[in-house]
Amino acid sequence: MRNFSYVAKLIKDKRLSHPERYSQTKLSKTLGYKNGQFISNLERGLCSIPLKGMTNFLKVLNISEDELKTAILKDYELTLDYYLNESTKNSSNSEETTSASF
């Protein structure tokens, strides 16, 4: 399962603390998206910022490159941990099944 929780929190915090105090709809339109659903999806951790749109997010929400990189790397680390743990579980289950059948 992909994790986007750190990016989600960063975007929501920056949107709400911004002097403009953007609504999801206003931020979405400012960034060139049709409606606020995209920002809602980001803030709920359902997706991440598209690579093509990253510089716009940085400028509009006054996010530093380091802040964004840190959030993305933390999300990626959690995603990797999840998949590696699942892989380990699956190979353990496979080994148990194999040894039990002999």
Summary of the structure (lengths in Angstrom):
residues: 102
radius of gyration: 18.7
end to end distance: 33.8
largest distance: 67.7
contacts: 258
relative contact order: 0.16
helix: 73%
strand: 0%
